[in-house]
Amino acid sequence: GVPYPVYVLAGTMLWQGFADALNGPFQQLAASESLLTKVNFPRETLLISGLGGVLFNFAVRLFLLLAVLALFHVGISPQVLLAPLAVAALLLFGTALGLLLAPLGMLYPDIQRGLAIALNLWFFVTPVVYPVPTSWPGVLLARLNPVSPLLVTARELLVGGRIPHWGSFWPIIALLPLLLFAGLVMFRLAMPHVIARMRAG
């Protein structure tokens, strides 16, 4: 029952938020290279700053979505109160993956270039602009794709659609703290090597 332009805009907005969160640690490390090599400070502040930028960009896109919802006369249902949980899970999942990959990406630039290609392919196997597949092999891709339940649940909560992925949503929520912890440990362990590589370069 959701107009297709609203469906696509909401999905694209959420996907871009996930991609921004995934690329955030890469961008923060690259932008702060001279600071990292000259000043000793808690490196985690870069991550907080990057996440703040992701949230600000997402908020701007959210205002655009609200305007489109009003344009298409789509009412806001009470389930929108649960949307921040799903949106936060999606953005934190992207951040956790970014934390795991960013230190390696700074040491080996091919990882960052490969990630850009992988994100383009990932977009097409995630139900961003099309409904969740119900037939094989699409349904298998949707089930194996950890972003699918997060994005679909967040979109349905935002635009007032039905919520088909609660069963897949909660296991990922349960694993998210572990993934974030592993990402932070990886980040902390790799930063001395990343900074040494920056100074040598």
C-alpha positions in Angstrom: 0.0 0.0 0.0 3.0 2.3 0.0 3.4 4.4 -3.2 6.4 3.2 -5.2 8.3 6.5 -5.2 8.1 6.6 -1.4 9.2 3.0 -1.2 12.2 3.6 -3.4 13.2 6.9 -1.7 13.0 5.3 1.8 15.1 2.3 0.6 17.7 4.4 -1.1 17.9 6.8 1.9 18.5 3.9 4.2 21.0 2.2 1.9 23.0 5.5 1.6 23.0 5.7 5.4 24.4 2.2 5.6 27.1 3.0 3.0 28.0 6.2 4.7 28.4 4.4 8.0 30.5 1.7 6.3 32.8 4.2 4.6 32.9 6.6 7.6 36.0 5.0 9.4 37.9 5.0 6.1 37.1 8.7 5.4 37.9 9.8 9.0 41.3 8.0 8.9 42.2 9.4 5.5 41.1 13.0 6.4 43.0 12.9 9.7 46.3 11.5 8.5 48.4 14.5 9.4 46.8 14.8 12.8 47.3 11.1 13.6 51.0 11.3 12.8 51.7 14.4 14.9 49.3 14.4 17.8 48.6 11.7 20.4 44.9 11.6 21.2 42.2 9.0 21.6 41.7 7.6 18.1 38.1 6.6 19.0 37.2 10.3 18.8 37.6 10.1 15.0 34.9 7.3 15.0 32.5 9.4 17.1 33.1 12.4 14.8 32.4 10.2 11.7 29.3 8.7 13.2 28.0 12.2 14.0 28.5 13.2 10.3 26.6 10.1 9.2 23.7 10.9 11.6 23.6 14.5 10.3 23.4 13.4 6.7 20.8 10.9 7.5 18.7 13.5 9.3 18.8 15.8 6.2 17.6 12.9 4.0 14.9 12.1 6.6 13.4 15.6 6.2 13.2 15.0 2.5 11.4 11.7 3.1 8.9 13.4 5.4 8.2 16.0 2.7 7.6 13.2 0.1 5.4 11.3 2.6 3.3 14.5 2.9 3.3 15.0 -0.9 1.9 11.4 -1.4 -0.5 11.7 1.5 1.1 8.7 3.3 0.1 8.8 7.0 2.6 8.1 9.8 1.5 5.1 11.9 2.4 4.5 15.5 5.0 1.9 14.5 7.2 4.8 13.4 8.2 5.0 17.1 10.2 1.8 16.6 12.0 3.1 13.5 14.9 4.7 15.5 15.8 1.2 16.7 15.9 -0.3 13.2 17.7 2.7 11.8 20.3 2.7 14.6 20.9 -1.0 14.0 21.4 -0.5 10.3 23.9 2.4 10.8 25.8 0.6 13.6 26.0 -2.5 11.5 27.7 -0.4 8.7 30.0 1.2 11.3 31.0 -2.2 12.7 31.9 -3.5 9.3 33.8 -0.2 8.6 35.7 -0.6 11.8 36.8 -4.2 10.8 37.8 -3.1 7.3 39.2 0.4 7.7 42.6 -0.4 9.4 43.2 -3.1 6.7 42.1 -0.6 4.1 44.6 2.0 5.2 47.4 -0.6 5.1 46.3 -2.2 1.8 44.6 0.4 -0.5 43.2 -2.4 -2.7 40.7 -3.3 0.1 39.1 0.2 -0.1 38.9 0.0 -3.9 37.4 -3.5 -3.7 34.9 -2.3 -1.2 33.5 0.3 -3.6 32.9 -2.4 -6.2 31.4 -4.7 -3.5 29.0 -2.0 -2.4 27.7 -1.6 -5.9 27.1 -5.3 -6.2 25.6 -5.5 -2.7 23.1 -2.8 -3.6 21.6 -5.0 -6.3 21.2 -8.1 -4.1 19.6 -6.0 -1.3 15.8 -5.2 -1.6 16.4 -1.4 -1.8 14.2 -0.6 -4.9 12.3 -3.9 -5.1 10.2 -6.0 -2.6 11.8 -8.8 -0.7 11.9 -11.8 -3.1 9.7 -14.8 -2.4 11.0 -17.2 -4.9 14.4 -19.0 -5.4 17.2 -17.8 -5.8 16.2 -14.3 -4.7 14.8 -15.4 -1.4 18.1 -17.2 -0.6 20.1 -14.0 -1.3 17.7 -12.0 0.9 18.1 -14.5 3.7 21.9 -14.6 3.5 22.2 -10.8 3.2 22.5 -9.4 6.7 21.5 -5.9 5.5 18.2 -7.0 4.1 16.3 -7.5 7.3 17.7 -4.3 8.8 16.9 -2.2 5.8 13.5 -3.7 5.1 12.4 -3.5 8.8 13.6 0.2 9.0 11.8 1.1 5.8 8.5 -0.6 6.8 8.5 1.1 10.2 9.2 4.5 8.6 6.6 4.4 5.8 4.0 2.4 7.7 4.1 -0.8 5.7 4.0 -4.4 6.9 7.0 -5.8 8.7 8.1 -9.1 7.2 11.5 -9.5 8.7 11.2 -9.5 12.5 12.4 -13.1 12.6 15.7 -12.2 10.8 16.0 -8.8 12.5 16.4 -9.9 16.1 19.3 -12.3 15.6 21.3 -9.6 13.8 20.5 -7.2 16.7 21.8 -9.8 19.1 25.1 -10.2 17.2 25.6 -6.5 16.7 27.3 -5.8 20.1 29.7 -8.6 19.5 30.4 -7.2 16.0 31.0 -3.7 17.3 33.3 -5.0 20.1 35.3 -7.0 17.5 35.5 -3.9 15.3 36.7 -1.7 18.1 39.4 -4.3 19.2 40.5 -4.6 15.6 40.7 -0.8 15.2 42.7 -0.3 18.5 45.1 -3.1 17.6 45.7 -1.9 14.1 46.1 1.8 14.7 49.8 1.7 15.7 50.6 -0.1 12.5 48.4 2.3 10.4 50.1 5.4 12.0 53.6 3.9 11.5 52.7 3.3 7.8 51.5 6.9 7.5 54.7 8.3 9.0 56.8 6.1 6.7 54.8 7.2 3.7 
